[in-house]
Amino acid sequence: MLSKAIKTLPPGKTLARPLRRIGRRGMLLSAGTILDDRTLHRLVAIGG
């Protein structure tokens, strides 16, 4: 599966897999989530 840097993703893309932080058990976003501007900016801010 192809991995991409969050900074390069345009709004409207859909996650194929859940997004988790490295070393953490919790999930940030579930598979099927459609990324919008706000979500992308927040992920960049937290280093997701």
LUMPA-23006 format. One record per residue (C-alpha): residue in three letters; z, y, x. Coordinates in Angstrom, 3 decimals, decimal comma. Example, Ala and Ser with C-alpha at 12.3 -4.5 7.8 and 13.67 -1.06 7.14 Angstrom:
REM residues 2
+------+----------+----------+----------+
! rest !        z !        y !        x !
+------+----------+----------+----------+
!  ALA !    7,800 !   -4,500 !   12,300 !
!  SER !    7,140 !   -1,060 !   13,670 !
+------+----------+----------+----------+
//
This chain:
REM residues 48
+------+----------+----------+----------+
! rest !        z !        y !        x !
+------+----------+----------+----------+
!  MET !    0,000 !    0,000 !    0,000 !
!  LEU !   -0,882 !    3,459 !    1,244 !
!  SER !    1,954 !    5,850 !    2,056 !
!  LYS !    1,492 !    9,609 !    2,070 !
!  ALA !    3,613 !   12,537 !    3,129 !
!  ILE !    5,133 !   14,338 !    0,155 !
!  LYS !    3,852 !   17,691 !    1,409 !
!  THR !    0,255 !   16,437 !    1,059 !
!  LEU !    0,503 !   15,232 !   -2,551 !
!  PRO !   -1,021 !   17,386 !   -5,286 !
!  PRO !    0,718 !   17,748 !   -8,661 !
!  GLY !   -0,328 !   15,143 !  -11,226 !
!  LYS !   -0,136 !   12,082 !   -8,969 !
!  THR !    1,729 !    9,032 !  -10,303 !
!  LEU !    4,176 !    7,001 !   -8,219 !
!  ALA !    3,165 !    3,377 !   -7,829 !
!  ARG !    6,594 !    2,367 !   -6,491 !
!  PRO !   10,107 !    3,723 !   -6,914 !
!  LEU !   11,047 !    6,450 !   -4,459 !
!  ARG !   14,301 !    5,875 !   -2,584 !
!  ARG !   16,009 !    7,718 !    0,255 !
!  ILE !   16,258 !    5,813 !    3,508 !
!  GLY !   19,741 !    4,392 !    3,928 !
!  ARG !   20,773 !    5,050 !    0,318 !
!  ARG !   21,059 !    2,612 !   -2,562 !
!  GLY !   20,175 !    4,984 !   -5,379 !
!  MET !   16,687 !    5,681 !   -6,609 !
!  LEU !   15,257 !    9,232 !   -6,583 !
!  LEU !   12,294 !    8,587 !   -8,886 !
!  SER !   11,090 !    5,494 !  -10,697 !
!  ALA !    7,618 !    3,967 !  -10,534 !
!  GLY !    5,254 !    5,612 !  -12,989 !
!  THR !    6,750 !    9,086 !  -12,563 !
!  ILE !    4,102 !   11,800 !  -12,678 !
!  LEU !    4,782 !   14,350 !   -9,962 !
!  ASP !    4,805 !   18,010 !  -10,980 !
!  ASP !    5,189 !   21,170 !   -8,874 !
!  ARG !    8,943 !   21,397 !   -9,409 !
!  THR !    9,570 !   17,762 !   -8,443 !
!  LEU !    7,401 !   18,025 !   -5,333 !
!  HIS !    9,200 !   21,185 !   -4,172 !
!  ARG !   12,596 !   19,551 !   -4,692 !
!  LEU !   11,564 !   16,424 !   -2,770 !
!  VAL !   10,366 !   18,516 !    0,157 !
!  ALA !   13,642 !   20,470 !    0,077 !
!  ILE !   15,797 !   17,318 !    0,303 !
!  GLY !   13,499 !   15,578 !    2,773 !
!  GLY !   12,369 !   12,879 !    0,297 !
+------+----------+----------+----------+
//
